């Protein structure tokens, strides 16, 4: 009788150990859920990068073939002007509009 209880006890402990390994082990359910969420996150990032890559490819093709688009991009991004134009560059203000009024009140 005592031997049977020992065997049953050992089997219960073995089953508990296997169950814990199945849930929290290296290849358990918790690890699976973590890997699944990481996979979804990486999949989303890959999709965003593919979209961005397609947009850049479209821009490159347009820059190679459309002279008007090319000129507009050069003028916008590099501040180029024609001979008859004047470019005014205003420094970015560190104060918000209305900050001067608040300082004058104090």
C-alpha atoms as one frame of an Amber mdcrd trajectory, in Angstrom:
protein
   0.000   0.000   0.000   2.820   2.402   0.912   4.586   1.677  -2.393   1.455
   2.486  -4.362   1.098   5.886  -2.627   4.722   6.724  -3.376   4.270   5.862
  -7.040   1.042   7.910  -7.266   2.759  10.827  -5.507   5.715  10.674  -7.883
   3.384  10.548 -10.894   1.467  13.574  -9.600   4.738  15.482  -9.154   5.877
  14.429 -12.625   2.587  15.594 -14.153   2.810  18.912 -12.289   6.374  19.385
 -13.548   5.338  18.603 -17.127   2.337  20.939 -16.883   4.497  23.789 -15.588
   6.961  23.161 -18.425   4.139  23.145 -20.929   2.855  26.515 -19.755   5.942
  28.449 -18.620   8.777  26.482 -20.164  11.158  27.601 -22.893   8.802  26.257
 -25.544   5.638  26.678 -23.525   2.412  28.520 -24.158   3.661  31.797 -22.642
   6.720  31.772 -24.921   4.481  31.009 -27.877   2.263  34.003 -27.120   5.312
  36.239 -26.749   6.756  35.043 -30.054   3.387  35.450 -31.744   3.089  39.080
 -30.596   6.681  39.796 -31.673   5.927  38.225 -35.058   2.855  40.442 -35.507
   4.888  43.526 -34.552   7.704  42.655 -36.967   5.201  41.814 -39.710   3.617
  45.252 -39.276   7.040  46.904 -39.372   7.947  45.032 -42.574   4.671  46.147
 -44.150   5.369  49.775 -43.225   8.886  49.531 -44.638   7.605  47.985 -47.866
   5.085  50.811 -48.247   7.786  53.399 -47.576  10.080  51.672 -50.087   7.356
  51.737 -52.759   6.773  55.447 -52.104  10.488  56.173 -52.419  10.691  54.140
 -55.634   7.787  56.131 -57.042   9.529  59.376 -56.088  12.756  58.223 -57.742
  10.974  57.315 -60.966   9.139  60.623 -60.938  12.363  62.549 -60.298  14.003
  60.764 -63.228  11.150  61.412 -65.644   9.328  64.606 -64.586  11.372  67.814
 -64.875   8.700  69.954 -63.188   8.580  67.647 -60.174  12.361  67.615 -60.076
  12.494  71.423 -60.037   9.806  71.651 -57.342  11.676  69.222 -55.076  14.964
  71.062 -55.540  13.309  74.377 -54.772  11.459  73.062 -51.696  14.180  70.968
 -50.109  17.298  72.889 -51.038  15.883  76.437 -51.095  17.010  77.079 -54.650
  15.646  80.157 -56.407  15.603  81.429 -59.929  17.694  84.445 -60.931  14.693
  86.773 -60.733  13.565  85.587 -57.282  14.564  86.552 -53.767  14.549  84.031
 -50.954  13.614  85.172 -47.468  14.602  82.797 -44.693  13.140  83.524 -41.280
  14.767  82.002 -38.210  12.635  79.639 -36.204  11.459  81.365 -33.063  12.032
  79.629 -29.738   9.253  81.593 -28.058   5.617  80.955 -28.624   3.330  83.690
 -29.915   2.000  85.605 -26.950   4.983  84.859 -24.685   6.138  88.445 -25.026
   2.825  89.697 -23.689   3.018  87.465 -20.643   6.557  88.601 -19.862   5.524
  92.264 -20.156   2.737  91.791 -17.602   5.120  90.443 -14.943
